Amino acid sequence: MTRHNRDLTALIGSRICHDLISPLGAIGNGVELLQLSGMADSPEMALIAESVTNANLRIRYFRVAFGAAPDDQLIADGEIRSILAPGVDGRKIEVDWTPEGSQPRACVKLAFLILQCFESAMPWGGRISVRRDGDHWTIRGVADKLKLDPDLWALLSTPQGDADVPPAQVHFALIAPELARQNRAAGVTLSDHSINVEF
């Protein structure tokens, strides 16, 4: 993937997320108004409110993971933690984000893409910890049961132009080019119950 294509892909991701956030916000505001008026006390409206909240969290996540990330831009600690906070969907993956303070957006983008890989490997739930020591990042996931595709995980450290990556797993294919852009390399260790990624 050339730098032009990579940058264009990130700009498209940013644009799509930007355009989706506004209508989702409007729907959320409408639901809140209905709740305040007493017209929303029904299971159906509760489901709509929950779905809008989850969609907003997901779009904000995608905006960081798939959007543009200028090298000199920071992302606030509060923003990161609010995106990673448990949603109302009862997801079974816990993320322990330990880096404190604002972080370089490019590094957070990489971490979020890698977290998506962990999500793909943990459909039955698990625990993930994110650590930063200087410029060195470590993401470790532990679960009772993992769904691992070694060929996909190999893409994190070795991009393969002919790899057949399904749309639902596109995050695997985006990591190596992003690592190269930041002059970084990734180390991946897989076992029956844990995944460790360092970059």
Secondary structure as the mmCIF struct_conf table of DSSP 4:
data_model
#
loop_
_struct_conf.conf_type_id
_struct_conf.id
_struct_conf.beg_label_comp_id
_struct_conf.beg_label_asym_id
_struct_conf.beg_label_seq_id
_struct_conf.end_label_comp_id
_struct_conf.end_label_asym_id
_struct_conf.end_label_seq_id
HELX_RH_AL_P HELX_RH_AL_P1 ARG A 3 LEU A 36
TURN_TY1_P TURN_TY1_P1 SER A 37 GLY A 38
BEND BEND1 SER A 42 SER A 42
HELX_RH_AL_P HELX_RH_AL_P2 PRO A 43 PHE A 66
BEND BEND2 GLY A 67 GLY A 67
TURN_TY1_P TURN_TY1_P2 ASP A 71 ASP A 72
STRN STRN1 LEU A 74 ILE A 75
HELX_RH_AL_P HELX_RH_AL_P3 ASP A 77 LEU A 84
BEND BEND3 ALA A 85 ALA A 85
TURN_TY1_P TURN_TY1_P3 VAL A 88 ASP A 89
BEND BEND4 LYS A 92 LYS A 92
STRN STRN2 ILE A 93 TRP A 97
BEND BEND5 GLY A 101 GLY A 101
STRN STRN3 GLN A 103 PRO A 104
HELX_RH_AL_P HELX_RH_AL_P4 ARG A 105 ALA A 121
TURN_TY1_P TURN_TY1_P4 PRO A 123 TRP A 124
STRN STRN4 GLY A 126 ASP A 133
TURN_TY1_P TURN_TY1_P5 GLY A 134 ASP A 135
STRN STRN5 HIS A 136 VAL A 142
BEND BEND6 ASP A 144 LYS A 145
HELX_RH_AL_P HELX_RH_AL_P5 PRO A 150 ALA A 154
TURN_TY1_P TURN_TY1_P6 LEU A 155 SER A 157
BEND BEND7 THR A 158 THR A 158
TURN_TY1_P TURN_TY1_P7 GLY A 161 ASP A 162
HELX_RH_3T_P HELX_RH_3T_P1 PRO A 167 GLN A 169
HELX_RH_AL_P HELX_RH_AL_P6 VAL A 170 ARG A 181
TURN_TY1_P TURN_TY1_P8 GLN A 182 ASN A 183
STRN STRN6 GLY A 187 LEU A 190
BEND BEND8 ASP A 192 HIS A 193
STRN STRN7 SER A 194 GLU A 198
#
